[in-house]
Amino acid sequence: MFLTTFSTRKLFDACSKWHSGWWALKFFLLVVSMVVPFFLPPGFIQIYGEVARIGAGIFLLLQLVSVIEFIRWWNKYWASDEQSKQSCSIALFTSTVFYVASICGIVTMYYFYAPRPSYCLNIFFITWTAILLIVMMAMSLHSKVNRGLLSSGIMAAYVVFLCWSAIRSEPADEKCNVQKPKNGHGDWTTVLGFLIAIGAIVMATFSTGIDSKSFQFRKDEVKAEDDIRYNYGFFHIIFSLGATYFAMLFISWNLENSASEWSMDVGWTSTWVKIINEWFAASIYMWKLIAPVVKQQPKVMNNEESVQQINNSNSP
């Protein structure tokens, strides 16, 4: 789909009709693509698995950027100076809800997943998440940044969710997770969390795919009425990367022992991927907070130097 649509620019092109139609042929190609891998040699599947790891990592980075851009859009919409007092009240209420939920999540994880000092790894994960929450809140409230609590509150809830999901992915034979079933099979919360993750990933994939610049909520100006509304090639690339991420979830990022005992998104590889994803999310968000301040700093210095030069030239 990428190769046949990446050069499309107009709505009435043949490739545009292929992108949005021909569903019978697409369904046939889908069935063929599901049957053919059973006849491919295992070495080819192993190569695809290695490629899928890289694609899944790229997808996670793009998803982080999309989530952060959405949070910035939400904060700009509800916490703008031009908005009414009602909108500001909604923003304050929403930020309070997110921060309360984040604090409750931190306390709950300490209670269930780190009840003893010997659970040092879980204690480290949860404590570092709490530190990230405090740092993001302090940075967003700094006088030079002044972004308010809404964006940092949403990001705090997202970071706490990633930490919880990472701890839930720890292997069943580990003693740190006191809520994990001893028989190695996932309980209903695991299945429910996996289904929620599927819905969230599909929504994020679609949202990212239809806006190659930032996110689907940003309104881009269209040069002409017959121009395509989003980049079709980028759309299909995003979905292909999302497919590689689903592949990694179903085998828990483990290409060597995935056939011995199947489990959904369980294993130390899955745990560390989510933890690193959490740290990346917080780092990107904090960089986006301070980036405008860093970019403005040289301009301020240049203006001060210009004023100083003018004063020196005017002095007798």
NUFIRO-399855 format. One line per 2 residues: number of its first residue (from 1); for each residue x, y, z of C-alpha. Coordinates in nm, 2 decimals, always signed. Example, Ala and Ser with C-alpha at 12.3 -4.5 7.8 and 13.67 -1.06 7.14 Angstrom:
2
1) +1.23:-0.45:+0.78; +1.37:-0.11:+0.71
This chain:
316
1) +0.00:+0.00:+0.00; +0.29:+0.24:+0.07
3) +0.46:+0.17:-0.26; +0.13:+0.23:-0.45
5) +0.02:+0.55:-0.27; +0.32:+0.74:-0.14
7) +0.33:+0.96:-0.46; -0.04:+1.05:-0.45
9) -0.12:+1.42:-0.43; -0.47:+1.47:-0.57
11) -0.80:+1.32:-0.46; -0.90:+1.22:-0.81
13) -0.58:+1.02:-0.88; -0.62:+0.65:-0.95
15) -0.40:+0.57:-0.65; -0.63:+0.78:-0.43
17) -0.92:+0.57:-0.53; -0.71:+0.26:-0.46
19) -0.64:+0.39:-0.12; -1.00:+0.45:-0.02
21) -1.17:+0.17:-0.23; -1.13:-0.17:-0.39
23) -1.22:-0.34:-0.07; -1.30:-0.68:-0.22
25) -0.95:-0.70:-0.37; -0.80:-0.58:-0.05
27) -0.98:-0.85:+0.15; -0.84:-1.11:-0.09
29) -0.49:-0.97:-0.05; -0.53:-0.98:+0.33
31) -0.63:-1.35:+0.32; -0.33:-1.42:+0.09
33) -0.09:-1.23:+0.32; -0.22:-1.44:+0.62
35) -0.18:-1.77:+0.44; +0.16:-1.72:+0.26
37) +0.37:-1.69:+0.58; +0.29:-2.05:+0.67
39) +0.48:-2.17:+0.36; +0.78:-1.94:+0.41
41) +1.11:-2.08:+0.55; +1.17:-2.02:+0.93
43) +1.48:-1.82:+0.85; +1.27:-1.56:+0.67
45) +1.03:-1.53:+0.96; +1.33:-1.49:+1.19
47) +1.46:-1.21:+0.98; +1.12:-1.04:+0.98
49) +1.12:-1.07:+1.36; +1.45:-0.88:+1.38
51) +1.31:-0.62:+1.15; +0.99:-0.60:+1.35
53) +1.19:-0.52:+1.67; +1.33:-0.21:+1.51
55) +0.99:-0.12:+1.36; +0.82:-0.16:+1.69
57) +1.08:+0.07:+1.86; +1.03:+0.34:+1.59
59) +0.65:+0.31:+1.64; +0.69:+0.37:+2.01
61) +0.89:+0.68:+1.95; +0.63:+0.82:+1.70
63) +0.35:+0.73:+1.94; +0.52:+0.92:+2.22
65) +0.55:+1.23:+2.00; +0.19:+1.20:+1.90
67) +0.07:+1.17:+2.26; +0.28:+1.47:+2.37
69) +0.15:+1.68:+2.08; -0.20:+1.59:+2.18
71) -0.14:+1.69:+2.54; +0.00:+2.02:+2.42
73) -0.30:+2.08:+2.20; -0.54:+1.99:+2.49
75) -0.35:+2.23:+2.72; -0.36:+2.51:+2.47
77) -0.73:+2.46:+2.40; -0.85:+2.45:+2.76
79) -0.59:+2.67:+2.94; -0.55:+2.94:+2.68
81) -0.57:+3.30:+2.80; -0.84:+3.38:+2.55
83) -1.07:+3.11:+2.69; -1.35:+3.19:+2.93
85) -1.35:+3.14:+3.31; -1.56:+2.82:+3.26
87) -1.28:+2.67:+3.04; -1.02:+2.77:+3.29
89) -1.23:+2.60:+3.56; -1.26:+2.29:+3.35
91) -0.88:+2.29:+3.30; -0.82:+2.32:+3.67
93) -1.07:+2.04:+3.75; -0.92:+1.81:+3.49
95) -0.56:+1.87:+3.60; -0.67:+1.80:+3.96
97) -0.83:+1.47:+3.86; -0.52:+1.36:+3.67
99) -0.29:+1.45:+3.95; -0.51:+1.27:+4.21
101) -0.53:+0.97:+3.98; -0.15:+0.97:+3.94
103) -0.09:+0.99:+4.32; -0.34:+0.71:+4.38
105) -0.17:+0.50:+4.12; +0.17:+0.56:+4.28
107) +0.04:+0.46:+4.63; -0.15:+0.16:+4.49
109) +0.17:+0.03:+4.31; +0.37:+0.07:+4.63
111) +0.10:-0.13:+4.82; +0.06:-0.42:+4.57
113) +0.39:-0.44:+4.40; +0.64:-0.32:+4.66
115) +0.51:-0.42:+5.00; +0.86:-0.52:+5.13
117) +1.20:-0.36:+5.11; +1.34:-0.67:+4.93
119) +1.14:-0.58:+4.62; +1.41:-0.33:+4.52
121) +1.35:-0.32:+4.15; +0.98:-0.24:+4.18
123) +1.06:+0.02:+4.44; +1.31:+0.18:+4.20
125) +1.06:+0.18:+3.92; +0.78:+0.34:+4.13
127) +1.00:+0.59:+4.31; +1.17:+0.71:+3.99
129) +0.82:+0.75:+3.84; +0.72:+0.96:+4.14
131) +1.04:+1.17:+4.09; +0.95:+1.23:+3.73
133) +0.61:+1.35:+3.83; +0.75:+1.60:+4.07
135) +1.01:+1.73:+3.82; +0.75:+1.77:+3.54
137) +0.52:+1.96:+3.77; +0.80:+2.19:+3.89
139) +0.92:+2.26:+3.54; +0.57:+2.33:+3.40
141) +0.51:+2.58:+3.69; +0.84:+2.75:+3.65
143) +0.81:+3.12:+3.58; +1.00:+3.10:+3.25
145) +0.79:+2.80:+3.13; +0.45:+2.88:+3.28
147) +0.26:+2.59:+3.11; +0.02:+2.53:+3.40
149) -0.08:+2.20:+3.56; -0.30:+2.05:+3.29
151) -0.04:+1.92:+3.05; +0.19:+1.80:+3.33
153) -0.11:+1.63:+3.50; -0.21:+1.44:+3.18
155) +0.15:+1.34:+3.12; +0.18:+1.23:+3.49
157) -0.11:+1.00:+3.45; +0.03:+0.86:+3.12
159) +0.37:+0.80:+3.29; +0.21:+0.62:+3.58
161) +0.01:+0.40:+3.35; +0.33:+0.30:+3.16
163) +0.50:+0.22:+3.49; +0.20:+0.00:+3.60
165) +0.20:-0.17:+3.27; +0.57:-0.24:+3.29
167) +0.54:-0.40:+3.63; +0.24:-0.61:+3.52
169) +0.47:-0.75:+3.24; +0.71:-0.90:+3.48
171) +0.74:-1.28:+3.45; +0.51:-1.49:+3.65
173) +0.78:-1.67:+3.84; +0.91:-1.35:+4.00
175) +0.81:-1.28:+4.36; +0.80:-0.91:+4.33
177) +0.46:-0.90:+4.18; +0.23:-1.03:+4.46
179) -0.08:-1.00:+4.24; +0.05:-1.22:+3.96
181) -0.11:-1.56:+3.93; +0.13:-1.85:+4.02
183) +0.01:-2.07:+3.74; +0.16:-1.84:+3.48
185) -0.16:-1.76:+3.31; -0.30:-1.41:+3.28
187) -0.60:-1.31:+3.48; -0.89:-1.10:+3.37
189) -0.71:-0.77:+3.44; -0.43:-0.88:+3.20
191) -0.67:-0.96:+2.93; -0.87:-0.64:+2.98
193) -0.55:-0.44:+2.99; -0.43:-0.60:+2.67
195) -0.77:-0.52:+2.50; -0.75:-0.16:+2.61
197) -0.40:-0.14:+2.48; -0.51:-0.28:+2.14
199) -0.78:-0.01:+2.12; -0.54:+0.27:+2.23
201) -0.27:+0.16:+1.98; -0.51:+0.14:+1.69
203) -0.65:+0.49:+1.77; -0.29:+0.63:+1.81
205) -0.18:+0.46:+1.49; -0.48:+0.61:+1.30
207) -0.43:+0.95:+1.45; -0.06:+0.96:+1.38
209) -0.10:+0.82:+1.03; -0.35:+1.09:+0.91
211) -0.12:+1.38:+1.02; +0.24:+1.34:+0.93
213) +0.33:+1.67:+1.10; +0.21:+1.63:+1.45
215) -0.14:+1.49:+1.53; -0.48:+1.47:+1.38
217) -0.62:+1.75:+1.59; -0.39:+2.01:+1.43
219) -0.57:+2.19:+1.15; -0.35:+2.22:+0.84
221) -0.43:+2.45:+0.56; -0.50:+2.28:+0.23
223) -0.35:+2.44:-0.08; -0.63:+2.33:-0.31
225) -0.97:+2.16:-0.29; -0.85:+1.85:-0.48
227) -0.54:+1.80:-0.27; -0.53:+1.50:-0.04
229) -0.60:+1.57:+0.32; -0.31:+1.37:+0.46
231) -0.01:+1.17:+0.33; -0.12:+0.83:+0.22
233) +0.23:+0.68:+0.22; +0.30:+0.80:+0.57
235) -0.04:+0.66:+0.68; +0.05:+0.31:+0.56
237) +0.40:+0.32:+0.70; +0.26:+0.40:+1.04
239) +0.02:+0.11:+1.02; +0.30:-0.12:+0.92
241) +0.51:-0.01:+1.22; +0.20:-0.06:+1.44
243) +0.17:-0.41:+1.30; +0.53:-0.49:+1.40
245) +0.46:-0.36:+1.75; +0.16:-0.59:+1.78
247) +0.38:-0.88:+1.67; +0.62:-0.80:+1.95
249) +0.34:-0.78:+2.20; +0.21:-1.13:+2.11
251) +0.55:-1.29:+2.16; +0.66:-1.06:+2.44
253) +0.96:-0.93:+2.24; +1.12:-1.27:+2.26
255) +1.22:-1.43:+1.93; +1.41:-1.72:+2.08
257) +1.16:-1.88:+2.32; +0.83:-1.75:+2.20
259) +0.72:-2.09:+2.07; +0.79:-2.28:+2.40
261) +0.53:-2.11:+2.62; +0.31:-1.84:+2.47
263) +0.21:-1.54:+2.68; +0.07:-1.20:+2.60
265) +0.32:-0.91:+2.67; +0.49:-1.09:+2.96
267) +0.86:-1.10:+3.01; +1.16:-0.89:+3.12
269) +1.21:-0.76:+2.77; +0.85:-0.63:+2.77
271) +0.90:-0.48:+3.11; +1.22:-0.29:+3.02
273) +1.08:-0.18:+2.68; +0.79:-0.01:+2.87
275) +1.01:+0.14:+3.14; +1.25:+0.29:+2.88
277) +0.94:+0.41:+2.69; +0.82:+0.58:+3.01
279) +1.16:+0.75:+3.06; +1.17:+0.86:+2.69
281) +0.81:+1.00:+2.73; +0.91:+1.21:+3.03
283) +1.24:+1.32:+2.87; +1.07:+1.43:+2.55
285) +0.80:+1.62:+2.74; +1.05:+1.80:+2.96
287) +1.26:+1.89:+2.66; +0.95:+2.04:+2.49
289) +0.89:+2.24:+2.80; +1.24:+2.40:+2.81
291) +1.31:+2.41:+2.44; +1.13:+2.74:+2.38
293) +1.32:+2.90:+2.67; +1.65:+2.77:+2.54
295) +1.58:+2.90:+2.19; +1.48:+3.24:+2.32
297) +1.79:+3.28:+2.54; +2.04:+3.35:+2.26
299) +1.79:+3.61:+2.11; +1.78:+3.79:+2.45
301) +2.15:+3.79:+2.47; +2.19:+3.93:+2.12
303) +1.94:+4.21:+2.21; +2.13:+4.29:+2.52
305) +2.46:+4.30:+2.33; +2.30:+4.53:+2.07
307) +2.18:+4.77:+2.33; +2.52:+4.77:+2.49
309) +2.69:+4.84:+2.16; +2.45:+5.14:+2.10
311) +2.52:+5.27:+2.44; +2.89:+5.25:+2.39
313) +2.87:+5.42:+2.05; +2.66:+5.70:+2.20
315) +2.89:+5.76:+2.49; +3.15:+6.05:+2.45
